[in-house]
């Protein structure tokens, strides 16, 4: 209920009367803000997003084929190194149950390793949308993280908006215009 949500957020006591950890921030919200938050929470789904399974979160980087190899490799190398580093640390923490402070976190059961796919867009930008759809059908991902195209990011941006896919850190000559948000 709105009242129990307000109590949980404001006083740190859940609907069953249990106190939340003291680290959980407390929020005093106006009635309008509380109603807006409740409306938003009702839009959330219990289904797992595409590109996420019990063990892995799949990410993709997008490059057009006209991006110089050195620029592509520099960005891709950084992304791949970060994913490798993150997974190595994640797996080490997972394997040291009871030893690693991280292994005692309540988030460990829901943590997943990451994988990074590379989607290369070929030819004219007018064909990119169909290529993105084909990549997504073959290999659904949770988010696009990085990438570089020559020209406008309109096609990838619209693709992400329509599929509700987070799109982080694209490198492009021209941002999507008009902005979608």
C-alpha positions as CSV (number, residue, x, y, z in Angstrom):
1,X,0.0,0.0,0.0
2,X,1.1,3.6,-0.3
3,X,1.1,3.8,3.5
4,X,3.4,0.8,3.9
5,X,5.7,2.1,1.2
6,X,5.9,5.5,2.9
7,X,6.7,3.8,6.2
8,X,9.3,1.6,4.6
9,X,11.0,4.5,2.9
10,X,10.6,7.1,5.7
11,X,11.0,5.0,8.8
12,X,12.9,1.9,7.6
13,X,10.2,-0.5,8.7
14,X,8.8,-3.0,6.1
15,X,5.2,-4.0,5.8
16,X,5.8,-7.1,8.1
17,X,7.2,-4.8,10.8
18,X,10.9,-5.7,10.3
19,X,13.5,-3.0,10.6
20,X,15.7,-2.4,7.5
21,X,19.4,-2.2,7.9
22,X,20.6,1.2,9.2
23,X,22.6,1.6,6.0
24,X,19.4,1.8,4.0
25,X,18.7,5.5,3.4
26,X,15.4,7.0,4.7
27,X,13.3,9.2,2.4
28,X,10.5,11.6,3.4
29,X,8.4,11.9,0.2
30,X,5.4,14.1,-0.6
31,X,2.1,12.3,-1.4
32,X,2.6,13.2,-5.1
33,X,6.1,11.8,-5.2
34,X,5.0,8.7,-3.4
35,X,2.2,8.1,-5.9
36,X,4.6,8.6,-8.8
37,X,7.1,6.1,-7.3
38,X,4.3,3.6,-6.7
39,X,3.1,4.0,-10.3
40,X,6.6,3.5,-11.6
41,X,7.1,0.4,-9.4
42,X,3.9,-1.1,-10.9
43,X,5.5,-0.8,-14.4
44,X,8.4,-3.1,-13.4
45,X,8.3,-6.7,-14.5
46,X,9.3,-9.9,-12.7
47,X,10.6,-11.4,-15.9
48,X,14.3,-11.5,-16.6
49,X,15.4,-9.2,-19.4
50,X,16.8,-10.5,-22.7
51,X,20.5,-10.9,-22.5
52,X,20.4,-12.0,-18.8
53,X,20.3,-15.6,-17.6
54,X,21.0,-17.2,-14.2
55,X,24.8,-17.0,-14.7
56,X,25.6,-14.2,-17.2
57,X,24.8,-10.7,-18.4
58,X,25.4,-10.3,-22.1
59,X,26.6,-6.9,-23.4
60,X,27.5,-5.7,-26.9
61,X,29.7,-3.1,-28.4
62,X,28.7,-1.7,-31.8
63,X,31.1,-0.6,-34.5
64,X,30.6,0.4,-38.1
65,X,32.9,-1.1,-40.6
66,X,34.3,2.2,-41.7
67,X,35.8,3.0,-38.3
68,X,39.6,2.8,-38.6
69,X,40.9,-0.5,-37.1
70,X,43.2,1.3,-34.6
71,X,40.3,3.3,-33.1
72,X,38.1,0.2,-33.0
73,X,40.8,-1.9,-31.4
74,X,41.7,0.7,-28.8
75,X,38.1,0.9,-27.6
76,X,37.4,-2.8,-27.9
77,X,40.6,-3.7,-26.2
78,X,39.7,-1.5,-23.2
79,X,36.1,-3.0,-23.0
80,X,37.4,-6.5,-23.3
81,X,40.1,-6.0,-20.6
82,X,37.5,-4.5,-18.2
83,X,35.1,-7.4,-18.7
84,X,37.9,-9.9,-18.2
85,X,39.1,-8.1,-15.0
86,X,35.6,-7.8,-13.6
87,X,34.9,-11.5,-14.2
88,X,38.2,-12.6,-12.7
89,X,37.5,-10.6,-9.5
90,X,33.9,-11.8,-9.5
91,X,34.9,-15.5,-9.8
92,X,37.6,-15.1,-7.2
93,X,35.2,-13.6,-4.7
94,X,32.7,-16.4,-5.5
95,X,35.2,-19.1,-4.9
96,X,36.3,-17.9,-1.5
97,X,33.0,-18.4,0.4
98,X,33.4,-17.2,4.0
99,X,36.8,-15.7,3.4
100,X,36.2,-12.8,1.0
101,X,34.2,-10.0,2.6
102,X,32.4,-9.7,-0.7
103,X,31.2,-13.4,-0.5
104,X,29.1,-12.4,2.5
105,X,27.2,-9.7,0.6
106,X,23.5,-10.2,0.0
107,X,24.2,-9.4,-3.6
108,X,26.4,-12.5,-4.3
109,X,23.4,-14.8,-5.1
110,X,22.2,-12.4,-7.8
111,X,25.6,-11.5,-9.3
112,X,26.5,-12.7,-12.8
113,X,29.5,-12.8,-15.0
114,X,29.6,-10.6,-18.0
115,X,30.2,-11.4,-21.7
116,X,30.9,-8.9,-24.5
117,X,29.7,-9.4,-28.1
118,X,30.9,-7.3,-31.0
119,X,28.3,-6.2,-33.5
120,X,29.8,-4.8,-36.7
121,X,27.5,-2.7,-38.9
122,X,28.4,-2.9,-42.6
123,X,27.6,-0.6,-45.4
124,X,25.4,2.4,-45.6
125,X,23.8,3.7,-42.3
126,X,20.3,3.2,-43.8
127,X,20.9,-0.5,-43.4
128,X,22.1,-0.5,-39.9
129,X,18.8,-0.8,-38.2
130,X,18.0,-4.1,-39.9
131,X,21.5,-5.3,-39.0
132,X,21.0,-4.4,-35.4
133,X,17.7,-6.2,-35.3
134,X,19.4,-9.3,-36.8
135,X,22.2,-9.2,-34.3
136,X,19.7,-8.9,-31.5
137,X,17.6,-11.8,-32.7
138,X,20.7,-14.0,-33.0
139,X,22.3,-12.8,-29.7
140,X,20.0,-10.8,-27.4
141,X,22.0,-8.5,-25.1
142,X,21.1,-6.6,-21.9
143,X,22.9,-3.4,-23.0
144,X,25.1,-1.8,-25.6
145,X,28.2,-0.6,-23.9
146,X,30.5,1.4,-26.1
147,X,31.1,1.3,-29.7
148,X,31.9,3.7,-32.5
149,X,30.2,4.5,-35.8
150,X,31.1,7.0,-38.5
151,X,28.2,9.4,-38.8
152,X,25.0,9.6,-36.8
153,X,24.1,7.4,-33.8
154,X,20.4,7.7,-34.8
155,X,19.9,4.1,-35.9
156,X,21.5,2.5,-32.9
157,X,19.8,5.0,-30.6
158,X,16.3,4.3,-32.0
159,X,17.0,0.6,-31.9
160,X,17.9,0.8,-28.2
161,X,14.9,3.0,-27.4
162,X,12.5,0.6,-29.2
163,X,13.9,-2.5,-27.5
164,X,14.4,-0.7,-24.1
165,X,18.1,-1.5,-24.1
166,X,20.4,0.7,-22.1
167,X,23.0,2.3,-24.4
168,X,26.2,3.6,-22.7
169,X,29.2,5.5,-24.0
170,X,28.8,5.5,-27.8
171,X,31.5,7.3,-29.7
172,X,30.1,8.9,-32.8
173,X,30.7,11.9,-35.1
174,X,27.0,13.0,-34.7
175,X,24.8,12.2,-31.7
176,X,21.2,11.1,-32.2
177,X,19.1,14.0,-33.1
178,X,16.6,15.0,-32.0
179,X,17.4,13.5,-28.6
180,X,15.0,10.7,-27.6
181,X,14.9,11.7,-23.9
